[in-house]
Amino acid sequence: MPLPEPIPLAPESAISYNEYVRQAVQAALDDPRPCVSHEEAKHYFALKRAALLQRSKPD
């Protein structure tokens, strides 16, 4: 299921933005893909951070 189209942020679109957020949350809840454990996510992003830090070091 594709995510809803993003709605531009503007003061007059607060109601539309709230509806967009509700739809996005519902889409995430309805997503049939398997969940990722907290530990698995922490490990994945630790690897990403390490790779970015390595790339940002001067030679």
PDB file as gemmi writes it, atoms N, CA and C in Angstrom:
CRYST1    1.000    1.000    1.000  90.00  90.00  90.00 P 1                      
ATOM      1  N   MET A   1       0.837  -1.167   0.000  1.00  0.00           N  
ATOM      2  CA  MET A   1       0.000   0.000   0.000  1.00  0.00           C  
ATOM      3  C   MET A   1       0.892   1.243   0.000  1.00  0.00           C  
ATOM      4  N   PRO A   2       0.749   2.116  -0.989  1.00  0.00           N  
ATOM      5  CA  PRO A   2       1.591   3.314  -1.030  1.00  0.00           C  
ATOM      6  C   PRO A   2       1.188   4.299   0.059  1.00  0.00           C  
ATOM      7  N   LEU A   3       2.182   5.070   0.505  1.00  0.00           N  
ATOM      8  CA  LEU A   3       1.904   6.089   1.510  1.00  0.00           C  
ATOM      9  C   LEU A   3       1.099   7.216   0.894  1.00  0.00           C  
ATOM     10  N   PRO A   4       0.309   7.913   1.695  1.00  0.00           N  
ATOM     11  CA  PRO A   4      -0.439   9.049   1.162  1.00  0.00           C  
ATOM     12  C   PRO A   4       0.505  10.128   0.651  1.00  0.00           C  
ATOM     13  N   GLU A   5       0.033  10.908  -0.297  1.00  0.00           N  
ATOM     14  CA  GLU A   5       0.831  12.004  -0.833  1.00  0.00           C  
ATOM     15  C   GLU A   5       1.087  13.028   0.262  1.00  0.00           C  
ATOM     16  N   PRO A   6       2.326  13.560   0.351  1.00  0.00           N  
ATOM     17  CA  PRO A   6       2.584  14.595   1.352  1.00  0.00           C  
ATOM     18  C   PRO A   6       1.766  15.845   1.062  1.00  0.00           C  
ATOM     19  N   ILE A   7       1.317  16.468   2.127  1.00  0.00           N  
ATOM     20  CA  ILE A   7       0.537  17.691   2.000  1.00  0.00           C  
ATOM     21  C   ILE A   7       1.433  18.850   2.412  1.00  0.00           C  
ATOM     22  N   PRO A   8       1.501  19.916   1.611  1.00  0.00           N  
ATOM     23  CA  PRO A   8       2.350  21.049   1.978  1.00  0.00           C  
ATOM     24  C   PRO A   8       1.915  21.659   3.309  1.00  0.00           C  
ATOM     25  N   LEU A   9       2.917  22.056   4.109  1.00  0.00           N  
ATOM     26  CA  LEU A   9       2.611  22.657   5.395  1.00  0.00           C  
ATOM     27  C   LEU A   9       2.251  24.124   5.213  1.00  0.00           C  
ATOM     28  N   ALA A  10       1.114  24.505   5.674  1.00  0.00           N  
ATOM     29  CA  ALA A  10       0.657  25.886   5.676  1.00  0.00           C  
ATOM     30  C   ALA A  10      -0.356  26.010   6.792  1.00  0.00           C  
ATOM     31  N   PRO A  11      -0.449  27.170   7.419  1.00  0.00           N  
ATOM     32  CA  PRO A  11      -1.378  27.306   8.549  1.00  0.00           C  
ATOM     33  C   PRO A  11      -2.803  26.887   8.211  1.00  0.00           C  
ATOM     34  N   GLU A  12      -3.265  27.196   7.005  1.00  0.00           N  
ATOM     35  CA  GLU A  12      -4.644  26.865   6.649  1.00  0.00           C  
ATOM     36  C   GLU A  12      -4.829  25.377   6.342  1.00  0.00           C  
ATOM     37  N   SER A  13      -3.739  24.628   6.274  1.00  0.00           N  
ATOM     38  CA  SER A  13      -3.871  23.213   5.955  1.00  0.00           C  
ATOM     39  C   SER A  13      -3.677  22.322   7.184  1.00  0.00           C  
ATOM     40  N   ALA A  14      -3.847  22.873   8.385  1.00  0.00           N  
ATOM     41  CA  ALA A  14      -3.625  22.085   9.606  1.00  0.00           C  
ATOM     42  C   ALA A  14      -4.541  20.868   9.660  1.00  0.00           C  
ATOM     43  N   ILE A  15      -5.794  21.041   9.278  1.00  0.00           N  
ATOM     44  CA  ILE A  15      -6.729  19.913   9.299  1.00  0.00           C  
ATOM     45  C   ILE A  15      -6.286  18.876   8.278  1.00  0.00           C  
ATOM     46  N   SER A  16      -5.903  19.307   7.088  1.00  0.00           N  
ATOM     47  CA  SER A  16      -5.436  18.374   6.064  1.00  0.00           C  
ATOM     48  C   SER A  16      -4.168  17.657   6.525  1.00  0.00           C  
ATOM     49  N   TYR A  17      -3.267  18.375   7.176  1.00  0.00           N  
ATOM     50  CA  TYR A  17      -2.033  17.761   7.656  1.00  0.00           C  
ATOM     51  C   TYR A  17      -2.350  16.702   8.711  1.00  0.00           C  
ATOM     52  N   ASN A  18      -3.267  17.018   9.621  1.00  0.00           N  
ATOM     53  CA  ASN A  18      -3.653  16.029  10.631  1.00  0.00           C  
ATOM     54  C   ASN A  18      -4.213  14.771   9.974  1.00  0.00           C  
ATOM     55  N   GLU A  19      -5.007  14.940   8.941  1.00  0.00           N  
ATOM     56  CA  GLU A  19      -5.557  13.783   8.228  1.00  0.00           C  
ATOM     57  C   GLU A  19      -4.434  12.996   7.552  1.00  0.00           C  
ATOM     58  N   TYR A  20      -3.470  13.711   6.968  1.00  0.00           N  
ATOM     59  CA  TYR A  20      -2.320  13.049   6.340  1.00  0.00           C  
ATOM     60  C   TYR A  20      -1.574  12.200   7.375  1.00  0.00           C  
ATOM     61  N   VAL A  21      -1.332  12.768   8.558  1.00  0.00           N  
ATOM     62  CA  VAL A  21      -0.601  12.032   9.598  1.00  0.00           C  
ATOM     63  C   VAL A  21      -1.394  10.806  10.017  1.00  0.00           C  
ATOM     64  N   ARG A  22      -2.687  10.948  10.193  1.00  0.00           N  
ATOM     65  CA  ARG A  22      -3.521   9.786  10.556  1.00  0.00           C  
ATOM     66  C   ARG A  22      -3.424   8.688   9.495  1.00  0.00           C  
ATOM     67  N   GLN A  23      -3.480   9.091   8.225  1.00  0.00           N  
ATOM     68  CA  GLN A  23      -3.390   8.113   7.136  1.00  0.00           C  
ATOM     69  C   GLN A  23      -2.018   7.445   7.110  1.00  0.00           C  
ATOM     70  N   ALA A  24      -0.959   8.214   7.348  1.00  0.00           N  
ATOM     71  CA  ALA A  24       0.390   7.650   7.341  1.00  0.00           C  
ATOM     72  C   ALA A  24       0.562   6.653   8.486  1.00  0.00           C  
ATOM     73  N   VAL A  25       0.048   6.979   9.660  1.00  0.00           N  
ATOM     74  CA  VAL A  25       0.135   6.065  10.809  1.00  0.00           C  
ATOM     75  C   VAL A  25      -0.655   4.796  10.519  1.00  0.00           C  
ATOM     76  N   GLN A  26      -1.858   4.949   9.964  1.00  0.00           N  
ATOM     77  CA  GLN A  26      -2.663   3.769   9.654  1.00  0.00           C  
ATOM     78  C   GLN A  26      -1.976   2.899   8.609  1.00  0.00           C  
ATOM     79  N   ALA A  27      -1.351   3.529   7.612  1.00  0.00           N  
ATOM     80  CA  ALA A  27      -0.626   2.765   6.586  1.00  0.00           C  
ATOM     81  C   ALA A  27       0.519   1.973   7.219  1.00  0.00           C  
ATOM     82  N   ALA A  28       1.202   2.581   8.183  1.00  0.00           N  
ATOM     83  CA  ALA A  28       2.297   1.879   8.861  1.00  0.00           C  
ATOM     84  C   ALA A  28       1.756   0.706   9.677  1.00  0.00           C  
ATOM     85  N   LEU A  29       0.632   0.913  10.344  1.00  0.00           N  
ATOM     86  CA  LEU A  29       0.039  -0.173  11.133  1.00  0.00           C  
ATOM     87  C   LEU A  29      -0.446  -1.315  10.245  1.00  0.00           C  
ATOM     88  N   ASP A  30      -0.924  -0.984   9.052  1.00  0.00           N  
ATOM     89  CA  ASP A  30      -1.457  -1.993   8.132  1.00  0.00           C  
ATOM     90  C   ASP A  30      -0.372  -2.674   7.300  1.00  0.00           C  
ATOM     91  N   ASP A  31       0.852  -2.197   7.384  1.00  0.00           N  
ATOM     92  CA  ASP A  31       1.959  -2.725   6.575  1.00  0.00           C  
ATOM     93  C   ASP A  31       2.169  -4.206   6.891  1.00  0.00           C  
ATOM     94  N   PRO A  32       2.093  -5.087   5.881  1.00  0.00           N  
ATOM     95  CA  PRO A  32       2.206  -6.527   6.141  1.00  0.00           C  
ATOM     96  C   PRO A  32       3.648  -7.020   6.322  1.00  0.00           C  
ATOM     97  N   ARG A  33       4.622  -6.169   6.078  1.00  0.00           N  
ATOM     98  CA  ARG A  33       6.011  -6.616   6.223  1.00  0.00           C  
ATOM     99  C   ARG A  33       6.302  -6.953   7.679  1.00  0.00           C  
ATOM    100  N   PRO A  34       7.226  -7.886   7.921  1.00  0.00           N  
ATOM    101  CA  PRO A  34       7.541  -8.263   9.300  1.00  0.00           C  
ATOM    102  C   PRO A  34       8.173  -7.097  10.055  1.00  0.00           C  
ATOM    103  N   CYS A  35       7.933  -7.072  11.354  1.00  0.00           N  
ATOM    104  CA  CYS A  35       8.499  -6.026  12.205  1.00  0.00           C  
ATOM    105  C   CYS A  35       9.996  -6.247  12.368  1.00  0.00           C  
ATOM    106  N   VAL A  36      10.694  -5.164  12.645  1.00  0.00           N  
ATOM    107  CA  VAL A  36      12.130  -5.216  12.922  1.00  0.00           C  
ATOM    108  C   VAL A  36      12.290  -4.964  14.409  1.00  0.00           C  
ATOM    109  N   SER A  37      13.071  -5.804  15.068  1.00  0.00           N  
ATOM    110  CA  SER A  37      13.262  -5.639  16.505  1.00  0.00           C  
ATOM    111  C   SER A  37      14.070  -4.376  16.788  1.00  0.00           C  
ATOM    112  N   HIS A  38      13.927  -3.862  17.998  1.00  0.00           N  
ATOM    113  CA  HIS A  38      14.660  -2.668  18.409  1.00  0.00           C  
ATOM    114  C   HIS A  38      16.166  -2.911  18.322  1.00  0.00           C  
ATOM    115  N   GLU A  39      16.608  -4.067  18.784  1.00  0.00           N  
ATOM    116  CA  GLU A  39      18.041  -4.389  18.751  1.00  0.00           C  
ATOM    117  C   GLU A  39      18.561  -4.442  17.319  1.00  0.00           C  
ATOM    118  N   GLU A  40      17.776  -5.029  16.416  1.00  0.00           N  
ATOM    119  CA  GLU A  40      18.179  -5.117  15.014  1.00  0.00           C  
ATOM    120  C   GLU A  40      18.281  -3.716  14.400  1.00  0.00           C  
ATOM    121  N   ALA A  41      17.326  -2.847  14.708  1.00  0.00           N  
ATOM    122  CA  ALA A  41      17.351  -1.476  14.193  1.00  0.00           C  
ATOM    123  C   ALA A  41      18.548  -0.716  14.757  1.00  0.00           C  
ATOM    124  N   LYS A  42      18.818  -0.874  16.063  1.00  0.00           N  
ATOM    125  CA  LYS A  42      19.973  -0.198  16.666  1.00  0.00           C  
ATOM    126  C   LYS A  42      21.266  -0.642  15.999  1.00  0.00           C  
ATOM    127  N   HIS A  43      21.397  -1.932  15.746  1.00  0.00           N  
ATOM    128  CA  HIS A  43      22.602  -2.460  15.108  1.00  0.00           C  
ATOM    129  C   HIS A  43      22.754  -1.905  13.695  1.00  0.00           C  
ATOM    130  N   TYR A  44      21.677  -1.896  12.937  1.00  0.00           N  
ATOM    131  CA  TYR A  44      21.697  -1.395  11.559  1.00  0.00           C  
ATOM    132  C   TYR A  44      22.152   0.064  11.515  1.00  0.00           C  
ATOM    133  N   PHE A  45      21.572   0.900  12.372  1.00  0.00           N  
ATOM    134  CA  PHE A  45      21.922   2.319  12.345  1.00  0.00           C  
ATOM    135  C   PHE A  45      23.295   2.583  12.949  1.00  0.00           C  
ATOM    136  N   ALA A  46      23.759   1.738  13.862  1.00  0.00           N  
ATOM    137  CA  ALA A  46      25.130   1.871  14.366  1.00  0.00           C  
ATOM    138  C   ALA A  46      26.126   1.616  13.236  1.00  0.00           C  
ATOM    139  N   LEU A  47      25.838   0.627  12.403  1.00  0.00           N  
ATOM    140  CA  LEU A  47      26.703   0.356  11.251  1.00  0.00           C  
ATOM    141  C   LEU A  47      26.695   1.524  10.271  1.00  0.00           C  
ATOM    142  N   LYS A  48      25.517   2.093  10.030  1.00  0.00           N  
ATOM    143  CA  LYS A  48      25.415   3.247   9.133  1.00  0.00           C  
ATOM    144  C   LYS A  48      26.204   4.436   9.682  1.00  0.00           C  
ATOM    145  N   ARG A  49      26.069   4.695  10.998  1.00  0.00           N  
ATOM    146  CA  ARG A  49      26.807   5.805  11.612  1.00  0.00           C  
ATOM    147  C   ARG A  49      28.304   5.590  11.491  1.00  0.00           C  
ATOM    148  N   ALA A  50      28.756   4.369  11.756  1.00  0.00           N  
ATOM    149  CA  ALA A  50      30.185   4.067  11.671  1.00  0.00           C  
ATOM    150  C   ALA A  50      30.695   4.289  10.254  1.00  0.00           C  
ATOM    151  N   ALA A  51      29.931   3.872   9.262  1.00  0.00           N  
ATOM    152  CA  ALA A  51      30.345   4.058   7.869  1.00  0.00           C  
ATOM    153  C   ALA A  51      30.403   5.543   7.518  1.00  0.00           C  
ATOM    154  N   LEU A  52      29.425   6.319   7.967  1.00  0.00           N  
ATOM    155  CA  LEU A  52      29.434   7.758   7.690  1.00  0.00           C  
ATOM    156  C   LEU A  52      30.595   8.449   8.390  1.00  0.00           C  
ATOM    157  N   LEU A  53      30.874   8.069   9.631  1.00  0.00           N  
ATOM    158  CA  LEU A  53      32.007   8.656  10.338  1.00  0.00           C  
ATOM    159  C   LEU A  53      33.317   8.324   9.638  1.00  0.00           C  
ATOM    160  N   GLN A  54      33.430   7.103   9.153  1.00  0.00           N  
ATOM    161  CA  GLN A  54      34.641   6.685   8.445  1.00  0.00           C  
ATOM    162  C   GLN A  54      34.817   7.502   7.179  1.00  0.00           C  
ATOM    163  N   ARG A  55      33.717   7.735   6.445  1.00  0.00           N  
ATOM    164  CA  ARG A  55      33.787   8.516   5.207  1.00  0.00           C  
ATOM    165  C   ARG A  55      34.101   9.971   5.480  1.00  0.00           C  
ATOM    166  N   SER A  56      33.721  10.494   6.647  1.00  0.00           N  
ATOM    167  CA  SER A  56      33.916  11.913   6.923  1.00  0.00           C  
ATOM    168  C   SER A  56      35.292  12.236   7.479  1.00  0.00           C  
ATOM    169  N   LYS A  57      36.070  11.217   7.813  1.00  0.00           N  
ATOM    170  CA  LYS A  57      37.421  11.457   8.347  1.00  0.00           C  
ATOM    171  C   LYS A  57      38.345  11.914   7.220  1.00  0.00           C  
ATOM    172  N   PRO A  58      39.187  12.919   7.514  1.00  0.00           N  
ATOM    173  CA  PRO A  58      40.138  13.354   6.479  1.00  0.00           C  
ATOM    174  C   PRO A  58      41.204  12.263   6.260  1.00  0.00           C  
ATOM    175  N   ASP A  59      41.677  12.188   5.062  1.00  0.00           N  
ATOM    176  CA  ASP A  59      42.695  11.169   4.726  1.00  0.00           C  
ATOM    177  C   ASP A  59      44.058  11.557   5.196  1.00  0.00           C  
TER     178      ASP A  59                                                      
END                                                                             
